[in-house]
Amino acid sequence: MRAIKSAGLFLLILTFVFQFNDGLAQKDTKTISIKVMPGLQFDIVRFAVKPGEKVKLLFTNTDDMAHNLLITKPGTREAVVHAALQLAEKGPAKDYIPATANVLWAIPIVAPDEKASLAFTAPSTKGVYPYVCTFPGHGFVMYGAMYVTDKTELPDIKTDLNIPESRRKGNGSAATMAGHSMHADKPAHPYALTPPYLYRVFMEGAGPAAIAVRLPQRLSYCWDAGSCRLRFAWAGDFVDNSALWAGHKDATAAILGEVFYRDKTVYPLRVKDADAIPVTAFRGYRLIDRYPEFHYTVNGVNVYEMIKPAADSSGLVRTFRMPDAADTVWFVFTPGDGMKYASSAGSWEGNRLILGAEEARSFSITMTRNK
């Protein structure tokens, strides 16, 4: 009996020692919480840690699109961004994290409304260590700076060249504009890309959650994640983001081409009731062969939509998947919008395509420009 009591007392003491040591370890660890703001920005644009200090970084993706977070060696942020772009079609499988010694630590892709954490020991060498999202189209505007220093104060934020230009006007944690220290007279794109690729931008004629997608054959389109719909499409060059990247107030991406389609319907997809405007919700997107497949719900029904150029560059091919469709589905367009419509399934009645539940689970609509 005494042996049992002694063993129990030993376990109690051992538990206390472990809990005490764990408490000390947590006390010695600096915790940094970072979220995402509108305009492709981290809410915390810079923070300081001491050389050799234990750090726990908590990353919450409060955006409606995916992001990662890489901490790099001093002065290598843009090189890492370029290396991530070179991953091309291999990027998604690697979370857009290039295999380079310039990347010290990384949080892989975090989906919208998801969280991730990273624990590491700060470098013993003092300096400015950038952190950046290397998702395509994000790396040149979405970044910040980790200062490894013994000082209690950081440099004046108004002159801190280690953070985006627009953030120098605020306090580093509350500014909401996207920006990049790039002059407007530079090229529309700071790096070469092969279509398809995309940018999260602000565009006239779309909500604040616009996504501009560059397609092969010199075609492009704007997807509105806020309203879950294709807004417009154009032919020619892509977009000029200079004003956005320079941090100009109320700036928008400029279309470098001729718009040939604008959606004028109240909402194109209807479920169960052809005349009722549905409730929609954006669920994100994934890249398939570098083409974005958008995921959203229409009256609670999952919809997956991918848009590609027609083979002869005459228009767009929109492929829809509604795997759990159980009711009739309608696709509605506005007559006189300059497009001719054809579908792989269903039947047309004027400007409405009617699809049975089985047909709606996988179908495509080809939109051809009128000549």
Phi, psi and omega in degrees: 000316178299322179298319180295316180296320180296318179297318179296318179296321179297316179296322179296316179295319181296318178299317179298318181297316180296316180295321179296314179296321178296321178296319178296320180297317179294323179294327181277356182259129177271127181256128179241125178252125181236136176237183181246136178252163174302148178088024179055062180219143168283141181291327174260112186268348175196151176206165184238142173224160180271153177304129179077005182284143176283134186231139171238118182256121178256119182245122178244122180274096180268014180263177177257016175219164187284151177213155168237183179211117180244137173255128188242169174292156180305136175075010185244010185303308183294325177297321178293319178299315178298318180297323178295321179294328180291346177293336177049235185291346178276352184304309182304318182293335181258010181058026180057033177252106182287150179277086180218145179294347179288342177269116181273312179216156182208142168256119181299177182307130178245123181288162178306138179068015177253165181232157175207161180223160181216128178246133180202167175256125183302148178303151177280341179272125180291152179158185179252116183251109183291151167236146192205151170264125183256017173299141184310129179088354184257329195297336182270357179232338187252090183204169179205190185223130172260116178270122172262107190202157174267351183285152180271343181239145177268164177301160177306124184297334182291341181239015183277104182282000180271000180234161180304147185303317183296333182281347178288348182270350182245210182254009177088352181223359183228356178291149185239000182270145173281149178192166178204143182285073183225136181277149186293343182274004175279169181302161182297334179232132181278001180205155182277137179226152176251123181300149003275149173203173186213161173229143168271117189220174168254128182225141175296139180089005178219163178287179182291350180254045182281146176232118178267128183241126177265125180254163170298170177066027175058037175245150179214161176210162178246122176256131180260104182289337179290320181253001175059060181198156170286123183269308180201167180220152181215162178244149181117213179285176188272249183226156174252112182262012187305313183296322178296311184291336177279354177080021180293138182296135178059025181286152176229160175285135181266129178287130179252064181178192182250120178289126179247353179211134169226131179284118182252006179282160174295314169196131189286326183262135176231145180234125175076316181237116185294336186257355182267130177284122187281166173265130183240158177210130181278135181244006179107195178205164174226158180262129176239113187053035178076358174272132177286133170252113183277138179243125177209171178241145176238111187052041177083355180269129180293133176232134175239124184230131176234139183240128178230163178283148172296152186303327181260016180061021182276354182172210185236149173243117181255118181256126182246142170232127175231074191300335181251023179298134180230358181227174177296142180236140177240141169246125186242136173233165181263119178303143179084015179274007176085008183237151170255141186243139173219152183226158179272350182204168178082186180225146183263138171230094184066237181265020179236133172260126181253127181234132172289167183303317180294318180295324184290345182291338176198112179205165178226152178233125178260125180250112183251135180291136175291140180255000000 
